[in-house]
Amino acid sequence: METETNPPFEILRPARQTRPLVAASPHSGRHYDRAFLASSRLGLDELRRSEDAHVDALIDGLPKLGVPVVQALFPRTYVDANREPLELDPGMLDGPLPAFANPDSPRVRAGLGVVPRTAANGVAIYSNTLPITEARTRLHSCYFPYHRTLTALLRETRHLFGFAILLDCHSMPSQALARQGAASPDFVLGDRHGSACLPELTARAESVLTELGHSVVRNRPYAGGFTTVHHGRPQDGIHALQLEVNRALYLDERKLCPHDGLGSVAADLAILVDALADVLPYACAAE
């Protein structure tokens, strides 16, 4: 397996791609540079609470199955790759926003724009406003290169196999649905209510994970973020499915340290990837 490291992200390439999938982890980055830490009112431990901690470790074995993996190295509190690039928060920037910005989205209002204002549990990251040039720098140095790379890999995959599947991997707090009075499932599958990928793909993912003994729900409370919407174009042969893993399955959430469950979840994800590889040729042949 060849490993290409090109900050702000890492690409794990198989020696030969043998499956029509690309896996990605946009929120497990934990490279915190000194300037960012100096600008934040929060300490490193508090900032790390926003990570999808160690999701990269759940999928870094997939290249052995012939699947390329893209992992963001920058933290989501620095810039969030799963937001629209125009979701800019006017309350945290010291200059006028571009006319085409989207400052009124629900995510921006919650402090969770592309350059987040708040970390986990709604805690403010900064004491002062940021220069608008800082937001621009983060987008051009981290955000856009990440998505350009993901786009290129999906196009390469579609060229090789006739179609491509993006598995966008995240993790969720074990109490994600507590406020709704429900127990959190082991996995949430987000396909934007059927618009980001072929329905057979989501159905197969749900079936496989259920057969492995997991509880699974679709699109609640996570239907898929910007990555799923932006890259999921079934009409063009590119299908995107967001996968949320309950952190309690593999992680000590208080210490942010993996426990023995990490190997088991990684093995289950390998089984899932293997099963998804055969769905679309079968589904298309049946049409």
C-alpha positions in Angstrom: 0.0 0.0 0.0 1.3 3.4 -1.0 0.7 6.3 1.4 0.7 9.9 0.0 0.8 12.6 2.6 -0.1 16.1 1.4 -1.3 18.3 4.3 -3.9 19.5 5.0 -5.2 16.0 4.3 -3.9 12.5 3.8 -4.6 10.1 0.9 -4.3 6.4 1.6 -4.1 4.7 -1.8 -4.3 1.0 -2.4 -1.6 -0.5 -4.7 -4.5 -1.1 -7.1 -8.1 0.1 -6.7 -10.3 -2.9 -7.0 -13.6 -1.6 -5.6 -15.8 1.3 -6.8 -15.7 3.1 -3.5 -13.9 6.1 -1.9 -14.0 6.5 1.9 -13.6 9.9 3.6 -13.2 11.3 7.1 -13.6 15.1 7.1 -13.9 15.5 10.9 -11.2 13.4 12.5 -8.3 15.8 11.9 -6.3 16.6 15.0 -3.4 18.7 13.7 -3.8 21.9 15.7 -1.3 24.6 14.6 0.1 27.1 17.1 -1.6 30.1 15.6 -5.0 28.6 15.8 -4.5 27.5 19.4 -3.2 31.0 20.3 -6.3 32.6 18.8 -8.7 30.3 20.6 -10.0 31.0 24.1 -10.4 27.2 24.6 -7.7 24.7 25.4 -6.8 21.8 23.3 -8.9 19.3 25.3 -12.0 21.4 24.8 -11.4 21.9 21.1 -10.9 18.2 20.7 -14.4 17.5 21.9 -15.7 18.6 18.5 -13.7 15.9 16.6 -15.1 12.7 15.2 -12.3 11.3 17.2 -10.4 8.3 15.7 -12.9 7.7 12.8 -9.7 7.8 10.7 -8.6 4.6 12.5 -11.9 2.9 11.7 -11.2 3.2 8.0 -7.4 3.3 7.5 -7.4 -0.4 6.7 -9.7 -0.1 3.7 -6.9 0.4 1.2 -6.1 -3.3 1.8 -9.5 -3.9 0.3 -8.6 -1.8 -2.8 -10.4 1.3 -1.6 -8.8 4.8 -1.4 -9.3 6.8 1.7 -9.1 10.6 2.2 -8.6 11.9 5.7 -8.7 15.6 6.7 -5.8 16.4 9.0 -7.1 19.9 10.0 -9.6 20.0 12.9 -13.3 20.8 12.2 -13.1 23.7 14.7 -10.5 25.3 12.3 -12.6 24.9 9.2 -15.5 22.4 8.6 -15.2 20.5 5.4 -18.8 19.3 5.7 -20.3 22.8 5.3 -21.0 25.0 2.3 -18.1 27.3 1.6 -20.5 30.2 1.7 -21.8 29.5 5.2 -19.9 32.4 6.8 -20.9 33.9 10.2 -20.9 37.7 10.1 -20.9 37.9 13.8 -17.4 36.4 14.1 -15.7 38.1 11.2 -14.4 41.7 11.1 -15.2 42.6 7.5 -18.1 42.5 5.1 -19.0 39.2 3.7 -19.2 38.6 0.0 -22.6 39.3 -1.5 -23.0 35.6 -2.4 -22.4 34.4 1.2 -25.1 32.4 3.1 -25.0 33.9 6.6 -28.5 32.9 7.6 -28.4 29.1 7.4 -29.5 27.2 10.5 -25.9 25.9 10.9 -24.5 29.4 10.9 -27.1 30.6 13.3 -26.0 27.7 15.6 -22.4 28.8 15.4 -21.5 25.9 13.1 -20.6 27.6 9.8 -17.7 26.6 7.6 -15.4 28.5 10.0 -17.1 27.5 13.3 -17.9 30.1 16.0 -18.6 27.5 18.6 -17.2 24.1 19.6 -19.0 21.1 21.2 -21.8 22.0 23.5 -22.1 25.5 22.1 -19.0 26.9 23.7 -17.5 30.0 22.0 -14.1 29.3 20.4 -12.9 32.9 20.2 -12.9 35.9 22.4 -12.5 38.4 19.5 -13.6 38.5 15.9 -11.4 37.1 13.2 -10.2 38.9 10.1 -12.2 38.1 7.0 -8.9 37.3 5.4 -8.3 34.5 7.9 -11.5 32.8 6.8 -10.4 33.1 3.2 -7.0 31.6 4.0 -8.6 28.6 5.8 -10.9 27.9 2.9 -8.1 28.1 0.3 -5.5 26.3 2.2 -7.7 23.4 3.6 -11.3 23.3 2.5 -11.0 23.7 -1.3 -8.0 21.4 -1.7 -9.8 18.7 0.3 -12.9 18.8 -1.9 -10.9 19.0 -5.1 -9.1 15.9 -4.1 -12.3 14.1 -3.3 -13.8 15.1 -6.6 -10.8 13.9 -8.5 -10.8 10.5 -6.7 -14.5 10.0 -7.4 -14.0 10.8 -11.1 -11.1 8.4 -11.3 -13.3 5.8 -9.7 -16.2 6.4 -12.0 -13.8 6.2 -15.0 -12.5 2.8 -13.7 -15.8 1.2 -12.9 -18.5 3.2 -14.6 -19.8 4.6 -11.3 -18.5 5.6 -7.9 -19.6 5.4 -4.3 -18.5 7.9 -1.6 -18.8 6.6 2.0 -18.5 9.8 4.1 -17.6 8.6 7.6 -18.5 10.4 10.8 -19.2 9.6 14.5 -21.9 10.8 16.8 -22.2 11.2 20.6 -23.7 8.2 22.2 -26.4 10.5 23.6 -27.2 12.1 20.2 -30.9 11.4 20.5 -31.3 11.9 24.2 -33.1 15.2 23.9 -35.7 13.4 21.7 -36.2 10.8 24.4 -34.8 8.0 22.3 -31.8 5.7 22.5 -29.1 6.4 19.9 -28.7 3.7 17.3 -25.3 2.2 16.5 -25.4 3.7 13.0 -27.2 6.4 11.1 -27.2 6.3 7.3 -27.7 9.6 5.6 -28.7 9.7 1.9 -30.6 13.0 1.9 -33.8 11.0 1.9 -32.9 9.1 -1.2 -31.5 11.9 -3.4 -27.8 11.4 -2.9 -27.5 7.7 -3.9 -29.5 4.8 -5.4 -32.0 3.5 -2.8 -30.6 0.0 -3.2 -27.3 1.2 -1.8 -28.8 2.5 1.4 -31.0 -0.5 1.8 -28.0 -2.8 1.4 -26.0 -0.8 4.0 -28.8 -1.1 6.4 -29.3 -4.8 5.8 -25.6 -5.6 6.3 -25.2 -3.6 9.5 -28.4 -5.1 10.9 -27.2 -8.6 10.1 -24.0 -7.8 12.0 -26.2 -7.1 15.1 -26.3 -3.3 15.0 -29.3 -1.0 15.3 -29.6 1.3 12.3 -31.8 4.3 11.3 -31.9 6.4 8.2 -31.6 10.2 8.0 -32.5 10.9 11.6 -31.0 13.0 13.0 -28.3 13.1 10.3 -29.5 13.1 6.7 -26.1 14.0 5.2 -24.2 17.3 5.1 -22.6 19.3 2.4 -20.3 16.5 1.3 -23.3 14.2 0.6 -25.2 16.9 -1.2 -22.3 18.2 -3.2 -20.8 15.0 -4.3 -23.8 12.7 -4.4 -25.1 12.9 -8.0 -26.7 9.6 -8.9 -27.7 10.8 -12.3 -24.0 11.2 -13.1 -23.0 7.9 -11.7 -21.6 9.2 -8.4 -23.4 8.1 -5.2 -22.8 9.4 -1.7 -23.8 7.9 1.6 -23.0 9.5 5.0 -22.3 7.0 7.8 -22.5 8.1 11.5 -21.0 5.7 14.0 -22.1 5.8 17.7 -18.9 6.7 19.5 -19.7 4.4 22.4 -19.0 1.4 20.1 -15.3 2.2 19.8 -14.4 5.1 22.0 -14.1 6.3 25.6 -16.0 9.5 25.0 -14.7 11.2 28.1 -11.0 10.5 27.4 -11.3 10.4 23.6 -9.3 7.2 23.7 -10.3 4.1 21.6 -11.2 1.0 23.5 -11.3 -2.7 22.4 -14.4 -2.1 20.3 -12.4 -0.2 17.6 -11.1 -3.3 16.0 -14.6 -4.8 15.9 -16.2 -1.7 14.3 -13.4 -1.5 11.8 -14.0 -5.1 10.8 -17.7 -4.5 10.4 -17.0 -1.5 8.2 -14.8 -3.6 6.0 -17.6 -6.1 5.6 -20.0 -3.2 4.7 -17.6 -1.9 2.1 -17.2 -5.3 0.6 -21.0 -5.7 0.3 -21.6 -2.2 -1.1 -19.2 -2.8 -4.0 -21.6 -5.2 -5.7 -24.9 -3.4 -5.2 -25.0 -1.0 -8.2 -24.1 -3.3 -11.0 -26.8 -5.7 -9.8 -29.3 -2.9 -9.3 -28.6 -1.4 -12.7 -28.8 -4.7 -14.5 -32.3 -5.3 -13.0 -33.7 -2.1 -14.4 
